[in-house]
Amino acid sequence: MRVILFGATGMIGSGVLIECLEDPRVTSVLVVGRSPCSVTHPKLREILHDDFTDYTAIIDQLAGHDACFFCLGVSSAGMSEEKYHYLTYELTLSAVEVLAGLNSGMTLCYVSAAGADSTEQGRIMWARVRGKIENRLLVLFKAAYMFRPAYIQPLKGVRSKTFLYRAAYAIAGPLYPILRRVAPGQVTTTENVGRAMIQVAATGYRKQIIDSRAINELARIAGNPIEVPAS
């Protein structure tokens, strides 16, 4: 399976990259990003690309892939709806519309968030924008899956690039064993997200909206995840 990965320098994307490189079902990974992911591996190839509105210069390198794991995202904190819409919706569409045209049978796994608003009419700004991009992706791709994790525990040395998030994870990390027992449907790990994406790309899934509980189920199917009890 040949995978394109966006967002490999972020917390979720770096965790997904680790799983792709470890899983024998993934034969190659093409990382597209503005900055190096600082990983070297025989299966990994990297394209540094500055303009996320125009892929003309690299378009030939984006063809011939089986799956795209789209892990780019920003926090909406302190951001206007116009800017958040541009960074979250418009830049995502610029990439995935190109991919959809080049790879008709591609499976798309998109990292959204718990609470995304599929009606696009709710009061929460970020949820409306996330719901809008989900709805568009579900039209663009025959095999599109929206990953909506809630709390994600970083594993295998993965860290958030955002200082406030790193501080929050430092506080919440010791509580994770408790969280996964009392709220298994609300917590997952970077490892489980990566394994779930690979499993979906390899075999599909019965639902296109995939929450933390489904992520953990898929990771168990993939084999040997960090345990998150079912309920």
Secondary structure as UniProt FT lines:
FT   STRAND          2..6
FT   TURN            8..9
FT   HELIX           11..22
FT   TURN            24..25
FT   STRAND          28..33
FT   TURN            42..43
FT   STRAND          44..48
FT   TURN            52..53
FT   HELIX           56..62
FT   STRAND          67..70
FT   TURN            77..78
FT   HELIX           81..85
FT   HELIX           86..90
FT   HELIX           91..102
FT   TURN            104..105
FT   STRAND          107..111
FT   TURN            114..115
FT   TURN            118..119
FT   HELIX           125..140
FT   STRAND          143..148
FT   STRAND          151..153
FT   TURN            156..157
FT   HELIX           163..172
FT   HELIX           173..175
FT   HELIX           176..182
FT   TURN            184..186
FT   STRAND          187..189
FT   HELIX           190..203
FT   STRAND          209..211
FT   HELIX           212..222
//
